[in-house]
Amino acid sequence: MSYTQLDMSQYNGAMSERYWNLWNPAVQAKIDRDIEANRKADAIFAVNASPGTEVLVEQLSHDFIFGAHIFNFDQLGSDDANAKYKALYGSLFNSATISFYWRELELEEGHPRFRPEYRDSAEFWNNCPNPKEQPHWRRPATDPVVDFCLGKGIRLHGHTLVWGNNTWQWPEWLVRRIPLKFLRNADFEFTNQGLKTYALYKILGDMTPDEIADAYPKFADDLNVLMAKRIIEIANRYGDKVDSWDVVNESADDYNAGFILPEKRLCKSGYGPMPGDYTYRGFKLAETFFPKKVKFNINDYHLEKYYMEQVRELKGRGCKIDIMGAQMHLFNPQYLLDLANGVRDDIQTPEQMYRTFGTLAQAETPIHLSEITITSPNNDERGQAIQAVVARNLYRIWFSLKPMMGITWWNVVDDCGAPGEPSVSGLFSRKMDPKPSYFVLDDLINHQWKTRLETTVGKDGHLHFRGFRGNYRLTWKNADGSTQTSTTHLA
């Protein structure tokens, strides 16, 4: 098998000289050195072969996570598109982030959408003229997705257990429990995306958390009980199946603002009322009901010092936080154009990457780039080239960082994001035609960063080589000419 590295010259010309001054040869050389140092290991494997025997070494899979969310499972409108989408998991992606948003998982109170119904079938979506207007768009029933991933050996990541966002997380029936006397003449109109105009913190005006809890104690009790009930139900059903969870999502702002109030029944989060110590409580509930082997993530897009301090504080209070999730969304197409044209040099530069992740690393917790978006401006030929170049450089530097343990692309397919997200940030068109960014990532993940070499058994009867961490197949011929294979893991 031969491999020719992807020719990037066809894309690099889309970027200005100022951009390449930031990503200069010295920076690229440092990235290469760090990849060699941080992502590879020295292998010493005993093989049942004589010294001098030639052995083919082939890496089968990565320990490093290269993931994507799988929110559009069976929803792309045709069997062909659905098949191409599913084929990515196990080829390009070894991890899938599965939707467990409370709002769509439990559209009807007391009836979580674990088992599929007709409305979750490919037939339903293939014949649906307005998929984005359906309340469960991008939110498939969870059993089929979990079974699919388990069947293909894909790592499963659940997103998300605890989140205060009333637009994307709280079920409509839960929001409607807020007493009408609290609404203060607000426009209490619902859409498929939740409250249309006012977030709950605005609706509740100047009331303190104690005033809310005292004025309507049943709501405070319901909120605490229902959030715990949800975690317990999910743990009972998927505890031995899903590898990791975003236990708490996007709470760093509340921590920084002092909104989280231990010993209180409620706190007034930036999103609205939440259990007073909801971050700590969420992790402790998860630790109680999930198996010990399950990894617990905290996840945020505020990649500032206070996020690192929040993680250290929660761990200091005894919370099991195994992974620190970090989001990076380049939603605005103009940012990418400005970056490419040399108008701005303050967007995801190498210097920024080293500074940001150097700060987060002080939490002494592995980091997962849990949600990334890189838009292709205008989605024309140049825009797609810009997306490809930016993706390649960012993946390379992220892959090189010692604390990093994974990178997860968010919207794989164009025009399949949440409302307000760019429609041209996918690796594929809406018809599942690959864009240059797909070929760039495939080149990195499946070629440049996969070890394949031929070597010989040493005099000590062992095989010695340096390779990327993951699972390997070793193949050689015995003295009688028969072929022998062995699988092993380089950790």
URBEL-V362292 format. One record per backbone hydrogen bond with DSSP energy under -0.5 kcal/mol. CO is the residue of the C=O (numbers start at 1). NH is the residue of the N-H. Records with the same first field share a line. If there is no record, write none. Layout:
CO = NH / NH
This chain:
3 = 5
6 = 8
7 = 10
8 = 11 / 12
9 = 13
11 = 14
12 = 15
16 = 20
17 = 21
18 = 22
19 = 22 / 23
21 = 24
22 = 24
24 = 28
25 = 29
26 = 30
27 = 31
28 = 32
29 = 33
30 = 34
31 = 35
32 = 36
33 = 37
34 = 38
35 = 39
36 = 40
39 = 469
41 = 43 / 467
43 = 465
45 = 463
47 = 49
50 = 53
53 = 457
54 = 477
55 = 57 / 455
56 = 58 / 475
57 = 453
58 = 473
61 = 471
64 = 66
65 = 67 / 407
66 = 94 / 95
67 = 409
68 = 97
70 = 73
72 = 75
78 = 82
79 = 83
80 = 84
81 = 85
82 = 86
83 = 87
84 = 88
85 = 88
86 = 89
88 = 90 / 91 / 92 / 93
93 = 90
94 = 155
95 = 68
96 = 98 / 157
97 = 70
98 = 159
101 = 105
102 = 106
104 = 107
105 = 113
108 = 111
111 = 108
112 = 114
113 = 142
114 = 143
117 = 120
118 = 121
121 = 125
122 = 126
123 = 127
124 = 127
125 = 128
127 = 129
128 = 131
130 = 133
131 = 134
134 = 137
136 = 139
141 = 145
142 = 146
143 = 147
144 = 148
145 = 149
146 = 150
147 = 151
148 = 152
149 = 152 / 153 / 154
150 = 153
155 = 96
156 = 243 / 244
157 = 98
158 = 246
159 = 100
162 = 249
165 = 169 / 170
169 = 103
171 = 174 / 175
172 = 176
174 = 177
175 = 178
179 = 182
180 = 183
183 = 186
186 = 188
187 = 189 / 197 / 198
189 = 196
191 = 194
194 = 191
199 = 202 / 203
200 = 204
202 = 205
204 = 207
208 = 212
209 = 213
210 = 214
211 = 215
212 = 216
214 = 217
216 = 219 / 220
217 = 221
218 = 222
219 = 223
220 = 224
221 = 225
222 = 226
223 = 227
224 = 228
225 = 229
226 = 230
227 = 231
228 = 232
229 = 233
230 = 234
231 = 235
232 = 236
233 = 237
234 = 238
235 = 239
238 = 241 / 242
243 = 295
244 = 158
245 = 247 / 297
246 = 160 / 161
247 = 162
248 = 299
251 = 255
252 = 256
253 = 257
254 = 258 / 259 / 260
255 = 258
260 = 262
261 = 264
264 = 276
265 = 276
267 = 269 / 274
271 = 200 / 201
272 = 269
274 = 267
275 = 278
276 = 261
277 = 281
278 = 282
279 = 283
280 = 284
281 = 285
282 = 286
283 = 287
284 = 288
285 = 289
286 = 290
291 = 294
295 = 245
296 = 322 / 323
297 = 247 / 248
298 = 325
299 = 250
300 = 327
301 = 303
302 = 304
304 = 307 / 308
305 = 309
306 = 310
307 = 311
308 = 312
309 = 313
310 = 314
311 = 315
312 = 316
313 = 317
314 = 319
315 = 318
319 = 321
320 = 322
322 = 366
323 = 298 / 325
324 = 368
325 = 300
326 = 370 / 371
328 = 330 / 373
329 = 331
330 = 375
331 = 333
332 = 335 / 336
333 = 337
334 = 338
335 = 339
336 = 340
337 = 341
338 = 342 / 343 / 344
339 = 342
340 = 16
346 = 348
349 = 353
350 = 354
351 = 355
352 = 356
353 = 357
354 = 358
355 = 359
356 = 360
357 = 361
359 = 362
360 = 363
361 = 364
366 = 324
367 = 405 / 406
368 = 326 / 370
369 = 408
371 = 328
372 = 410
373 = 330
375 = 377
376 = 379
377 = 380
380 = 384
381 = 385
382 = 386
383 = 387
384 = 388
385 = 389
386 = 390
387 = 391
388 = 392
389 = 393
390 = 394
391 = 395
392 = 396
393 = 397
394 = 398
395 = 399
396 = 400
397 = 401
398 = 401
401 = 404
403 = 367
405 = 65
406 = 369
407 = 67 / 409
408 = 372
409 = 69
410 = 69 / 412
412 = 427 / 428
413 = 416
418 = 421
422 = 425
423 = 415
424 = 376
425 = 374
427 = 435
428 = 414
429 = 432
433 = 429
435 = 438 / 439
436 = 440
437 = 441
438 = 442
439 = 443
440 = 444
441 = 445
442 = 446
443 = 447 / 448
444 = 449
447 = 450
451 = 59
453 = 57
455 = 55
457 = 52
458 = 461
461 = 47
462 = 458
463 = 45
465 = 43
467 = 41
469 = 63
470 = 490
471 = 60 / 61
472 = 488
473 = 58
474 = 486
475 = 56
476 = 484
478 = 481
482 = 478
484 = 476
486 = 474
488 = 472
489 = 491
490 = 470
